Amino acid sequence: MASRFPAPPTAIFPILALNFLIISNSIASSSEKPTDDAAAAAFFIFGDSTVDPGNNNYIDTVPGNRADIPPYGQSGFASGPTGRFSNGRIIVDFVAMYAKIPVVPPFMNPSSRYRHGVNFGSGAAGVLPETNQGKVIDLRTQLKQFDKVVSSLSVELGDKEARILISNAVYCISIGSNDYLSGYLSSPEMQERFGPEEFVGMVIGNLSETIQELYLKGARKFIFPSLCPLGCLPALRAVNPKADGSCFEEVSSLALAHNKALSAVLISFNHIFKGFKYAFTSGFYSWFHELVHNPSQFGFKDGINACCGTGPYGGVYSCGGDKEVKDYTVCEKPEEFVWWDSFHGTEMSAQLISKTMWDGPPEWVAPYNLRQLFFETGKERIEDLVDEEDGVEPLAV
Ligand SMILES: *[C@@H]1O[C@H](CO)[C@@H](O)[C@H](O)[C@H]1NC(C)=O
């Protein structure tokens, strides 16, 4: 891994109203201590195309929100395209593998079982219901689907076993890019109504509510992949008005502001919600900057161009030939590319990222890495032990 990170671009700092953090003491202290040291045996996934395993194959949407045709999925991981926005596996596939859990199935597939978790991710989805409305399964709807899964698990396992499964499970929420790219930057009305900081505050406010709701339903262990420098996506590099081949920094700054605001929320949740444990990839943004600018350090040849697409940097989103622009080419060696299509990484990128998330150092993923989150559930942090021994109530705002 790169040891030095380049200075991040100028950021905008959202001012957040933290009053949505209020929660009553009785709820906050009702959490149960994990009963054993067993590995988390279930993995629940929420989010967008970064995690969609094929849910959008089942909904009414536009071709750009689906990845169900070749060359998607050509790496040989499955017999053909699965709906994953990649040439093969995505980050959560590798994470499940490291956690020794079967591949987490799409919720929308009626034959999916829930014992080891299920994946609600939907390509193009946002935190806000307005983002790509009507063409995606938004985060709020994904949460409703989770309720159905909980009911079904209670019937299958009994209430007590289901509760244990829910509280030992790991929850990944990977979402936000579409709120900025489609919901904000492609919407003159939204930009008219809200300044960038205000918009980031709204996204983070809604995301915080979702995290709290999951916590109240019994979830304890969370993974939050931070947003990458969005302006370095081939699609955004291609439309940078500077037209000098650089990343579109104004777009990246929204991602950076989002990450900072989310980090602040997570730190406060850590104080407020007893037993709340999380992995946040705080160093991911800078690391990704390094990856696209110095790909050879990481074993890649190309950090700029999409393997599959057309136009400058492969930035015209045409991979597969079923979208507005039909022309596209596919590179011969996707494993040498960071980017698979105009918006999404290759299987090789997913593997590199997931490995680092799995057992990376605290500069990269903190306060827990994924291995600790999945396998060291019995290990309490010092603050938690102090809480237990002194009977001190967790902080309330
Ligand atoms: C959630 O988003 C809506 C817009 O969809 C916004 O009106 C509301 O203020 C947001 N909630 C929070 C807590 O930020």
The ligand as a MOL file (V3000), in Angstrom:
LIG
                    3D

  0  0  0     0  0            999 V3000
M  V30 BEGIN CTAB
M  V30 COUNTS 14 14 0 0 0
M  V30 BEGIN ATOM
M  V30 1 C -34.0720 13.8140 4.1620 0
M  V30 2 O -34.2630 14.1760 2.8140 0
M  V30 3 C -35.3820 14.9770 2.5680 0
M  V30 4 C -35.4820 15.1180 1.0700 0
M  V30 5 O -35.7350 13.8580 0.5210 0
M  V30 6 C -35.2190 16.2950 3.2970 0
M  V30 7 O -36.3520 17.1070 3.0930 0
M  V30 8 C -35.0240 16.0270 4.7730 0
M  V30 9 O -34.7580 17.2250 5.4490 0
M  V30 10 C -33.8680 15.0690 4.9920 0
M  V30 11 N -33.7800 14.6860 6.4030 0
M  V30 12 C -32.7400 14.9940 7.1710 0
M  V30 13 C -32.7990 14.5080 8.5750 0
M  V30 14 O -31.7760 15.6170 6.7770 0
M  V30 END ATOM
M  V30 BEGIN BOND
M  V30 1 1 1 2
M  V30 2 1 1 10
M  V30 3 1 2 3
M  V30 4 1 3 4
M  V30 5 1 3 6
M  V30 6 1 4 5
M  V30 7 1 6 7
M  V30 8 1 6 8
M  V30 9 1 8 9
M  V30 10 1 8 10
M  V30 11 1 10 11
M  V30 12 1 11 12
M  V30 13 1 12 13
M  V30 14 2 12 14
M  V30 END BOND
M  V30 END CTAB
M  END
